[in-house]
Amino acid sequence: MKNKYVAIGGFAFTEESDMKKLSNYAREGWILDSIVGGFFYKLRKGTPQNIIYTLDYQDNVDEEYFSIFKEAGWDLVVSIGNKMNIFSAPVGTKPIYSDMDTEMEKYKIMKEQTKRGTVYSLLIGVILVISMIVSVIAVKSIFLILLGLFIIDIIVFIFNFMPYVAYNDKVKQLKKGRNSTLDNKNLWKIYMFAGALYIIPNVWDLIEGDSPSLIFTTLGILCIILSLIKYKEYKKYL
């Protein structure tokens, strides 16, 4: 087997552990090659390497940006959407961000981006709800189309809101002079909130006598299970 695919934990939530996981794989000879579909790391079989990885967020990067990393000993491995970049370096290489202020700036970029996505999807959701109410009264033929768009919007909202809460928590922790850690204290709450958002529509379907969505039910249960796991991890550090 020349390639291995490993699920991405979610950069907003598991950045630190994902980078450590990639380092462990590299020591076994599985080297990060690319990102597939935004959900998987593609690893290629090669010579075992004692390297570390770091993830950086930047807008409108240029050659100077990559040169700074190169001079500091970090080589570019993968660029994602011209906003996220994964670098590698030999173990012992100094981190590119040596203080909390500069580290905080990188998280502010993603915080603002996910905040915009959250606000836009929320506004669209409100418009779609109003449109569905109007369609029930006036144009019933387009109700199902609007409902489908609303379901898609809910998913977009969750995929923006959850990372926003995580990045916002990282920034707050850094402002307080604490290190930004992978499993932030609010992660279990985020998963629980997402699980509730997925399951609530199914409860409404049951009340109306309709069959609940298998996809939403499964996603809701998975989020709640993850929430309980993360809560137990959080309690260990109290």
Solvent accessible surface area in square Angstrom, and as a share of the most:
residue,aa,sasa,rsa
1,M,171,0.77
2,K,167,0.71
3,N,54,0.28
4,K,50,0.21
5,Y,118,0.45
6,V,18,0.10
7,A,60,0.46
8,I,26,0.13
9,G,37,0.36
10,G,22,0.22
11,F,25,0.11
12,A,5,0.04
13,F,17,0.07
14,T,15,0.08
15,E,16,0.07
16,E,69,0.31
17,S,42,0.27
18,D,4,0.02
19,M,14,0.06
20,K,120,0.51
21,K,62,0.26
22,L,1,0.01
23,S,8,0.05
24,N,71,0.36
25,Y,51,0.19
26,A,0,0.00
27,R,117,0.43
28,E,106,0.48
29,G,0,0.00
30,W,26,0.09
31,I,10,0.05
32,L,4,0.02
33,D,57,0.29
34,S,34,0.22
35,I,32,0.16
36,V,60,0.34
37,G,66,0.63
38,G,49,0.47
39,F,128,0.53
40,F,92,0.38
41,Y,0,0.00
42,K,49,0.21
43,L,0,0.00
44,R,103,0.37
45,K,106,0.45
46,G,29,0.27
47,T,103,0.60
48,P,84,0.53
49,Q,68,0.30
50,N,92,0.47
51,I,22,0.11
52,I,50,0.25
53,Y,15,0.06
54,T,30,0.18
55,L,1,0.01
56,D,1,0.01
57,Y,0,0.00
58,Q,46,0.21
59,D,62,0.32
60,N,133,0.68
61,V,29,0.17
62,D,82,0.42
63,E,137,0.62
64,E,119,0.53
65,Y,27,0.10
66,F,47,0.20
67,S,49,0.32
68,I,90,0.46
69,F,5,0.02
70,K,127,0.54
71,E,151,0.68
72,A,42,0.33
73,G,32,0.30
74,W,8,0.03
75,D,63,0.33
76,L,81,0.40
77,V,44,0.25
78,V,14,0.08
79,S,58,0.37
80,I,35,0.18
81,G,67,0.64
82,N,86,0.44
83,K,65,0.27
84,M,31,0.14
85,N,0,0.00
86,I,0,0.00
87,F,1,0.00
88,S,16,0.11
89,A,3,0.02
90,P,83,0.52
91,V,77,0.44
92,G,68,0.65
93,T,30,0.18
94,K,167,0.71
95,P,92,0.58
96,I,46,0.23
97,Y,50,0.19
98,S,103,0.67
99,D,68,0.35
100,M,59,0.26
101,D,95,0.49
102,T,56,0.33
103,E,41,0.18
104,M,22,0.10
105,E,94,0.42
106,K,10,0.04
107,Y,7,0.03
108,K,68,0.29
109,I,39,0.20
110,M,11,0.05
111,K,36,0.15
112,E,77,0.34
113,Q,57,0.25
114,T,10,0.06
115,K,88,0.37
116,R,117,0.43
117,G,17,0.16
118,T,15,0.09
119,V,66,0.38
120,Y,126,0.48
121,S,3,0.02
122,L,99,0.49
123,L,100,0.50
124,I,87,0.44
125,G,7,0.07
126,V,76,0.43
127,I,108,0.55
128,L,17,0.09
129,V,57,0.33
130,I,97,0.49
131,S,35,0.23
132,M,19,0.09
133,I,101,0.51
134,V,82,0.47
135,S,2,0.01
136,V,76,0.44
137,I,142,0.72
138,A,73,0.57
139,V,69,0.40
140,K,148,0.63
141,S,96,0.62
142,I,71,0.36
143,F,62,0.26
144,L,134,0.67
145,I,112,0.57
146,L,22,0.11
147,L,61,0.30
148,G,31,0.30
149,L,87,0.43
150,F,45,0.19
151,I,63,0.32
152,I,103,0.52
153,D,14,0.07
154,I,29,0.15
155,I,60,0.30
156,V,67,0.39
157,F,33,0.14
158,I,3,0.02
159,F,119,0.50
160,N,31,0.16
161,F,52,0.22
162,M,18,0.08
163,P,22,0.14
164,Y,46,0.18
165,V,34,0.20
166,A,0,0.00
167,Y,5,0.02
168,N,28,0.15
169,D,6,0.03
170,K,5,0.02
171,V,2,0.01
172,K,103,0.44
173,Q,24,0.11
174,L,6,0.03
175,K,131,0.56
176,K,123,0.52
177,G,45,0.43
178,R,126,0.46
179,N,107,0.55
180,S,17,0.11
181,T,76,0.44
182,L,21,0.10
183,D,59,0.31
184,N,11,0.06
185,K,82,0.35
186,N,34,0.18
187,L,2,0.01
188,W,58,0.20
189,K,103,0.44
190,I,6,0.03
191,Y,22,0.08
192,M,69,0.31
193,F,83,0.35
194,A,0,0.00
195,G,0,0.00
196,A,42,0.32
197,L,46,0.23
198,Y,9,0.04
199,I,46,0.23
200,I,107,0.54
201,P,41,0.26
202,N,8,0.04
203,V,72,0.41
204,W,154,0.54
205,D,38,0.20
206,L,111,0.55
207,I,123,0.62
208,E,98,0.44
209,G,67,0.64
210,D,82,0.43
211,S,99,0.64
212,P,57,0.36
213,S,44,0.29
214,L,144,0.72
215,I,122,0.62
216,F,16,0.07
217,T,41,0.24
218,T,63,0.37
219,L,60,0.30
220,G,0,0.00
221,I,87,0.44
222,L,92,0.46
223,C,16,0.10
224,I,51,0.26
225,I,82,0.42
226,L,70,0.35
227,S,0,0.00
228,L,94,0.47
229,I,81,0.41
230,K,32,0.13
231,Y,76,0.29
232,K,137,0.58
233,E,55,0.25
234,Y,64,0.24
235,K,96,0.41
236,K,161,0.68
237,Y,186,0.71
238,L,132,0.66
